[in-house]
Amino acid sequence: MLEETGTQVSISTAKRVLYRHNLKGRSARKKPLLQKCRKKARLQFATAHGDKDRNFWRNVLWSDETKIELFGHNDHCYVWRKKGGACKPKNTIPTVKQGGGSIMLWGCFAAGGTGALHKIDGITRMENYVDILKHHLKTSVRKLKPGRKWVFQMDNDPKHTSKVVEKWLKDNKVKVLEWPSQSPDLNPIENVWAELKQHVRARRPTNLTQLHQLCQEEWAKIHPTYCGKLVEGYPIHLTQVKQLKGNATKY
């Protein structure tokens, strides 16, 4: 644009001006592509639940699935090293083709801490999801002890919203929190997953069996105080959604 007006500005000068206005180069964050209807649903969710007090959110049992690779090809790690030490094992991240395999996990948490962490074998179907709920939902509730009017959160994955799952939830009198589609940023368990993966990576598992074992160990170590802080800050997060008019927010 400047060149079109006949103005010549060096790259270094342009950078200095940008820095002066507190603009810095950063990698763009990847967020789900949200259509207008999705943004509207997210905004409606934030508006409808914006007046809920923190006690309501303390009684929500948050859930989700995640994949953890043995040697994640997207991992980033900063190290302090001397010149010539770039290839020393302690300064590298081991990688193999196809990531060395991965495991799928289902987990849940509430303000009182982490609930069950279940390894999913194979493809998760609606029947498998019901089995997960049968074995882990009530036990997690008993462990975390939310209020009598506790609410279960899950996303709108087709296997979660199937008639089979809906019937089981109804038969077991489980109240489900309404949820807008394509909204992982609204689920605080994403922060818990990030915490888990960071600690597991630091221990450098070498096979899938060890990866699963370390996931269970580190999941149990996640402190209830951390979980409580995530839930306590949730109303502020909803305010951000309203300010951004339903667009994606920071986790």
N, C-alpha and C positions, 0 to 999 in steps of 0.2 A: 504493500500500500504506500509506503514511504517512497519507494523507487518510482512509483507512478507519478508522484508529485515532484520528482526531480531531487529529492533529498537523499543524501548518502549517509548511512549510519552503520558503523562497524558492529559486528556481533557482540564484542566485549562491551560497547556502549549500551546496546540494547539490554544486555544482561544486567548491567549496573542499574539501569532505570527500573527494570523489573524487580530486582532485589530491594531497591529503595522503597518500592511500594509493597514490600512483604510478599512478593510473588516468587515462588521457588519451583524449580522443575521436580516433578514427582511422577512416579509410575501411576497411570490411571487405574483405579480400582475396578475390578470386574463385578458387575451387579446384574441381576436378572433383568431382561428387557421387559418393561412394564407397559402394557397397553392401557388406554384410558380407563377401561372398565376395571382393571386390576388396581390402578391408582385410586379410583373411586371407592372400591371395596376396602382398601387399606385405610383410606381416610375415614370411612364410615366406622370401621373397627376402632380406630384411635379416638374418634369423637364419642362413640357409644360407651367406651370403657374409660374415657379420660377422667371421669369423676369418681371412679372406683378408688377406694382408699387402699393403703398398703396392706391392710389385713386381708383384703380380697386376694391380692396377688400372692400373699404368703400361703394361701390355701390352694394354689394351683400346682398340679403335678405336671411338669413340662417333660415332653418326650421327643425323641427323634432317632433316626438312623444315621450312621456315618461309615465311611470306608477309610481304613488306615492301611497304607502300603508299607511293606517291609522296608524297602529302600525308595522312598518317595522321590520321583524325578523333579518335583516342583519345590523340594525343600530348599530353604536358604539358611545359611549359617555363617555368622561373622566370627573370625578367629584373629588372635594376636599372634603374629609370627615374624621371624627374622627373614632377611633376604636369603633366598636359597632354600627356604623351608616349606615352600608351597606344596610339595608332594609328600611330605611326611604324613603318615597315617592319621596322626592327631589333628592335622590341619585340613583333612579332606572329608568329604561326605561319600561313603561307598554307594555305588549305583550298579545296577545290573539291568539287562534288557527286561522290558515289561514290568519294571519296578520290583521284581523278585516275588511277586504275589501280594495278596492283600487279604484282609479279613473285614467282614461287615459286622457292625455292632449296633444293637438297639440299647438305648439307655434312657433313664429318666432322673429328674432331680427336682427338688423343691427348696424352699427357703431354709429348711432344716438340714440340707445336705444332699448327697447323692443317693439314688435308689439303686435298683438292679442294673447290671450291665450284662447283656446277653449276646453271645456270639451267634450270628445267623449263618447257618450252613446252607449253601445253595441259593436258589432264587426265592425270595420271600413272596409267598402267595397269601391270599386272604385267610386260608385255613392256618397257615403257619403263624400269621399275625395274631389270630385268635389264641393259638397255643402260647404265644409270648405273653399276651395279656393274662391268660389263665394262671400262668406260673409266676408272673412277676409284678403284676399291677397291684394286687391286694397286699402282697408281702412288702412292697415298697411303701405303700400307704401306712402299714402297721409300723414300719421302721421310722418313717419321717414324721408321723403323727400330725398331719395337717388337721384343720378344724373339721367338724362334722359335715360342713357344707363344702367339702373340697371339690375341685373341678379338674378334670383331665384335659390336657392339651395335646393335640396331635395335628399334623398338617393334613392337607386334602389329597394325599396320594390315593389313587383309586382303590388300593387294597385296604386302606384305612376307612374309606367311606362305603365299602360294599355292604350289601344287605346282611351278609353273614356276620360281619363285625358289628354292624348297627344293632342287630338282634341280641348279640352277646352283651353289648354295653347296656342295652335296655333291660335285659333279663337280670343283670347284675346291678342295676340302678346306679350306673356311672354317668354322671353329668359331664357332658363334653363342652369345652369352650369353643364357641364359633371361631372360625379361622379364615382369614383371607388367603387366597392362593398366591403362590410365588412370593412368600414373605419369610424367608429364613432369617432375615435381619430382625424380625419381631420376636424371634424365639431366643431367649437368653441361653438356652442350652448350647447354642453355637459357640458361645464364649467358653463354656465348660469343655466342649470338644477340643477347642484350640489349646486350652490349658493341658488337657490330657495328652494330646499329640506332642506338645512341646516337651513334656517330662519323659514320655516314652522314647522320643527321638534321642534325648540326651543319654539314655541308657544303652543305645545302639544294639537292639536285638538282631540276632543273626539268622533266625528262622521263624516260621509262622507260629510254631508252638510257643516259642519264647515271646514273640510279639503279643500273643493273646495273654500270656501269663503276666507280662509287664503292664499291659492295659488294665487288667484286673487289679494289680497292685497299686498302680498310680491312681486309678479311679477311686479306690478306697482311701487314698491319702488326701484327696481334694477336701479341703477344710470346710465345714459348714459355714464358717464366717464368710468365706469367699462366695458361697452360694447365696447366703443371706444378702450380701451387698448387691449382687446382680438383681435380685428380686426387689430390693428396696429402691433401686434406681429406675425401675420399670416405668412408673408414671412419667418421669422426665423423658424417657424414650418415646412415649406416646405423644408427648408435646412436640418433640422433634418431627415426628411423622406429620403432625398437623401443620407445622411451620413449613415443611417441605411439600405440602399439598399431596401427600400420598406417595411421593417418590422414595426411592431406596435410601436408607440411612446407614450410618456406621454401626457395626455390631457393638 
